[in-house]
Amino acid sequence: MPADSSAATVLADVEAFCREIRPVEELCYVERRHNDELVPLAKKHGVLGLIVPAELGGRGVDATVYAKCLARIGREGTGVRTFFSGHTSIGQYPILRYGNDEQRRRYLPKSAAGDCILAFGLTEPDAGSNPLEMTSTYRREGDRYLLSGVKYLISNGSIADAVVVFAYPADKTGSERRMSAFIVDTPGDTFVAEEITAKPGMYTADTGMFEMSAHPVPTANLLGNEGDGFRIAMGTLISGRLSVAAGCVGVIEDCLAEAIEYAKTRVQHGKEIGRHQLVQEHIAEIELARAASDAIVTRAAEAKRDFDADPGNPELLAKSDLAVAEAKLFAANAAWRAADHAVQVFGGRGWSELYRVGRHLQDVRVCRIYEGTDEIIKLKIAASVLGKDWAAFH
Ligand SMILES: Cc1cc2nc3c(=O)[nH]c(=O)nc-3n(C[C@H](O)[C@H](O)[C@H](O)COP(=O)(O)OP(=O)(O)OC[C@H]3O[C@@H](n4cnc5c(N)ncnc54)[C@H](O)[C@@H]3O)c2cc1C
């Protein structure tokens, strides 16, 4: 793994990774199969532990540099970026932020080295927007917990070696029934995972589900204290949302580059289509989406960087939570519209998985759903400016 962790070096390594992953990703996409070369290539370029401190085998970049890395990765497709969100933004991040030294030492170096792929398991078939409605449970048995339940729509969920999982105590009720978070090693007969393949895009990325049947987890793998789960989940989602928003900037950048090139070369009615004013309107809309998304994501990344430097500060937490929610909502919608404009510039070829813009359009749609749907993020933003008493749900 490269030792130099200056921002420029890390970004150069991300660039090298992106250049190598592109042809592989394109082939896997048209063949509709999982990209098995992503992890080996990311390992080769030392980009599997971007936020992990150097002393634990990572690159130790802050949220602003990490956002730039994810924007670059996002150009290669929402599927590639989603892998990094699952592994790093919501996999390594909660261990880094809420884990103890021993947990960090056990999981972060091997995950940064690519020897332990991570995921985050909050959603269940009957608990999505409201994770409090989850039904997964745990009970203590000696020096281990036994976890039971089903987790659904989990990025990297069928390839992960360890998952940060949330569950309620089976033996508690009322106000004592508060969820906890665990680092769950996946091998074993009591943990059965499968890939979800029925999806309209992101074919190269793993989306999985798994069932735990009294799956044993050492007590040493409890993250934080019992009952801390909801706080850990919500804190982790700030990191996850920023990664989605940053990836969307990359999607828009790529749509712009593709649309410009196509508009300058495709000729109809005797001239390059980029000379038709209505085509220029599409280009202008994509550029506007890029500039605005880049600005709002940069602002959010700076707020997150400041919070990470002072994690006990409730004001910085609230500020970064809001800024990141705004960035996620804005950039996800801007990317969706930008991809639509780019597809229009490409005409019939745009409506094809053989072209990058068509793939972006179908893949980026999920960014308006995961890590908080548009609706949930809007309600969150409104509650934070109206005041908690006005929250549409609790
Ligand atoms: C490809 C993919 C990858 C994912 N990766 C992960 C992952 O790694 N880890 C993980 O834990 N989860 C993951 N998810 C799950 C994702 O976070 C959920 O799908 C999302 O939170 C929405 O939950 P739901 O699908 O159950 O929809 P629901 O919660 O059932 O929502 C359905 C609709 O109702 C709306 N709605 C719900 N409640 C309200 C309300 N109070 N007011 C207004 N509207 C409301 C929603 O906005 C939505 O439009 C992933 C999902 C996908 C598709």
The ligand as an SDF file (V2000), in Angstrom:
LIG
                    3D

 53 58  0  0  0  0  0  0  0  0999 V2000
  -29.4090   -0.4300   -3.8470 C   0  0  0  0  0  0  0  0  0  0  0  0
  -29.7140   -0.1790   -2.4150 C   0  0  0  0  0  0  0  0  0  0  0  0
  -28.6860   -0.2510   -1.4710 C   0  0  0  0  0  0  0  0  0  0  0  0
  -28.9720   -0.0780   -0.1110 C   0  0  0  0  0  0  0  0  0  0  0  0
  -27.9500   -0.1940    0.8100 N   0  0  0  0  0  0  0  0  0  0  0  0
  -28.2490   -0.1920    2.1400 C   0  0  0  0  0  0  0  0  0  0  0  0
  -27.2290   -0.4840    3.1130 C   0  0  0  0  0  0  0  0  0  0  0  0
  -26.0510   -0.6790    2.7870 O   0  0  0  0  0  0  0  0  0  0  0  0
  -27.6020   -0.5740    4.4110 N   0  0  0  0  0  0  0  0  0  0  0  0
  -28.8850   -0.3760    4.8290 C   0  0  0  0  0  0  0  0  0  0  0  0
  -29.1480   -0.4920    6.0290 O   0  0  0  0  0  0  0  0  0  0  0  0
  -29.8670   -0.0730    3.9300 N   0  0  0  0  0  0  0  0  0  0  0  0
  -29.5770    0.0180    2.6020 C   0  0  0  0  0  0  0  0  0  0  0  0
  -30.5660    0.2800    1.6770 N   0  0  0  0  0  0  0  0  0  0  0  0
  -31.9240    0.4900    2.1310 C   0  0  0  0  0  0  0  0  0  0  0  0
  -32.3940    1.9350    1.9990 C   0  0  0  0  0  0  0  0  0  0  0  0
  -31.7560    2.7490    2.9330 O   0  0  0  0  0  0  0  0  0  0  0  0
  -33.9400    1.9370    2.1280 C   0  0  0  0  0  0  0  0  0  0  0  0
  -34.4410    1.3420    0.9300 O   0  0  0  0  0  0  0  0  0  0  0  0
  -34.5050    3.3230    2.3370 C   0  0  0  0  0  0  0  0  0  0  0  0
  -34.1570    3.8230    3.5930 O   0  0  0  0  0  0  0  0  0  0  0  0
  -36.0410    3.3460    2.2110 C   0  0  0  0  0  0  0  0  0  0  0  0
  -36.6190    2.3310    2.9500 O   0  0  0  0  0  0  0  0  0  0  0  0
  -37.7020    1.3660    2.2500 P   0  0  0  0  0  0  0  0  0  0  0  0
  -37.1020    0.8640    0.9940 O   0  0  0  0  0  0  0  0  0  0  0  0
  -38.1260    0.3610    3.2530 O   0  0  0  0  0  0  0  0  0  0  0  0
  -38.9040    2.2960    1.8640 O   0  0  0  0  0  0  0  0  0  0  0  0
  -40.1060    2.7700    2.8410 P   0  0  0  0  0  0  0  0  0  0  0  0
  -39.5460    3.2420    4.1270 O   0  0  0  0  0  0  0  0  0  0  0  0
  -41.1250    1.7020    2.8770 O   0  0  0  0  0  0  0  0  0  0  0  0
  -40.6710    4.0180    2.0490 O   0  0  0  0  0  0  0  0  0  0  0  0
  -41.5540    3.9040    0.9210 C   0  0  0  0  0  0  0  0  0  0  0  0
  -41.9840    5.3090    0.5330 C   0  0  0  0  0  0  0  0  0  0  0  0
  -42.6880    5.9210    1.6190 O   0  0  0  0  0  0  0  0  0  0  0  0
  -42.0890    7.1420    1.9630 C   0  0  0  0  0  0  0  0  0  0  0  0
  -42.2030    7.3910    3.3950 N   0  0  0  0  0  0  0  0  0  0  0  0
  -41.9360    6.5560    4.4280 C   0  0  0  0  0  0  0  0  0  0  0  0
  -42.1640    7.1460    5.5960 N   0  0  0  0  0  0  0  0  0  0  0  0
  -42.5760    8.4130    5.3190 C   0  0  0  0  0  0  0  0  0  0  0  0
  -42.9560    9.5420    6.0930 C   0  0  0  0  0  0  0  0  0  0  0  0
  -42.9650    9.5160    7.4430 N   0  0  0  0  0  0  0  0  0  0  0  0
  -43.3410   10.6720    5.4660 N   0  0  0  0  0  0  0  0  0  0  0  0
  -43.3240   10.7360    4.1030 C   0  0  0  0  0  0  0  0  0  0  0  0
  -42.9700    9.7060    3.3210 N   0  0  0  0  0  0  0  0  0  0  0  0
  -42.6040    8.5610    3.9160 C   0  0  0  0  0  0  0  0  0  0  0  0
  -40.6250    6.9970    1.5390 C   0  0  0  0  0  0  0  0  0  0  0  0
  -39.9880    8.2480    1.3960 O   0  0  0  0  0  0  0  0  0  0  0  0
  -40.7930    6.2350    0.2450 C   0  0  0  0  0  0  0  0  0  0  0  0
  -41.1160    7.1260   -0.7850 O   0  0  0  0  0  0  0  0  0  0  0  0
  -30.2960    0.1800    0.3050 C   0  0  0  0  0  0  0  0  0  0  0  0
  -31.3090    0.3010   -0.6480 C   0  0  0  0  0  0  0  0  0  0  0  0
  -31.0470    0.1170   -1.9820 C   0  0  0  0  0  0  0  0  0  0  0  0
  -32.1720    0.2280   -2.9780 C   0  0  0  0  0  0  0  0  0  0  0  0
  1  2  1  0
  2  3  1  0
  2 52  2  0
  3  4  2  0
  4  5  1  0
  4 50  1  0
  5  6  2  0
  6  7  1  0
  6 13  1  0
  7  8  2  0
  7  9  1  0
  9 10  1  0
 10 11  2  0
 10 12  1  0
 12 13  2  0
 13 14  1  0
 14 15  1  0
 14 50  1  0
 15 16  1  0
 16 17  1  0
 16 18  1  0
 18 19  1  0
 18 20  1  0
 20 21  1  0
 20 22  1  0
 22 23  1  0
 23 24  1  0
 24 25  2  0
 24 26  1  0
 24 27  1  0
 27 28  1  0
 28 29  2  0
 28 30  1  0
 28 31  1  0
 31 32  1  0
 32 33  1  0
 33 34  1  0
 33 48  1  0
 34 35  1  0
 35 36  1  0
 35 46  1  0
 36 37  1  0
 36 45  1  0
 37 38  2  0
 38 39  1  0
 39 40  1  0
 39 45  2  0
 40 41  1  0
 40 42  2  0
 42 43  1  0
 43 44  2  0
 44 45  1  0
 46 47  1  0
 46 48  1  0
 48 49  1  0
 50 51  2  0
 51 52  1  0
 52 53  1  0
M  END
$$$$
